Amino acid sequence: MSGSVGFVPTMGALHEGHLSLLQESVRQNDGTVLSIYVNATQFNDPNDLAKYPSTLEADLAAAKDAGVDVVLLPDYSQMYADDFRFQVSEHEFSNDLCGSDRPGHFTGVLTVVMKLLNMVRPDRAYFGLKDFQQYTLIKDMCATFFIPTQIVGCDIVRETDGLAMSSRNLLLSPQARQLAGRFNGLLGQAETDGEAAADLAQAGFDVAYVKTVGGRRCAAVVVGESDQAVRLIDNVAVSVTSPAKVLQEIAS
């Protein structure tokens, strides 16, 4: 592929949020690569991995319509010929927020993203800001290891009721989906993190965390009962924070 290359790594079940990343890549680059790979090493719950949605035929059609030039479809043996013997770990921010109750999650994320970046060698790689912690860690990893790819953060794409688009939304029961539509509003209207957590809990969410980092109030909640429970994440801008304060918050 000649010219500049853009890259969008995904786990499939593509939605409008993914398509917005692909469209941005197509706009900014001469060629675009999409990867679809459900990365087992970032799941600490085998049941969560087993029920992750797969819509490959529809994904390939959507990729073609979006103008993607190459689709990468690796399997575990290709991605982890070492059987995950070598890993990329971060020991500060990755232990906060989603990392606090998902041990090993970001080690799996960072390891697979480094492998994919080394395989594709793109000029730019695109990540949605819904996963703000993931975006921050990947951007910092690339800077730390002198990976020349520019990490581009793209705005969150939402449903009409404000729910951030996610492949996991496909797993929500009708009742849970209705409740999930209140997540973003309750997160953004509160004056403090503690108030937001209390409001979410009162509405019926199982709150994993609410914490402001880098001027963004980040949260994770669980909706649904037992085997139908689905974990959702979101974040909203709450203030303008100085770079020094951002570093202090991430380190704390």
Helices and strands as residue ranges (DSSP letters): E 5-10, H 16-28, E 31-36, G 40-42, H 46-50, H 56-66, E 70-72, H 76-79, G 93-95, G 97-100, H 105-120, E 124-128, G 129-131, H 132-144, E 150-154, G 167-171, H 174-180, H 183-189, H 193-203, E 206-213, E 216-223, G 226-228, E 230-237, H 243-251
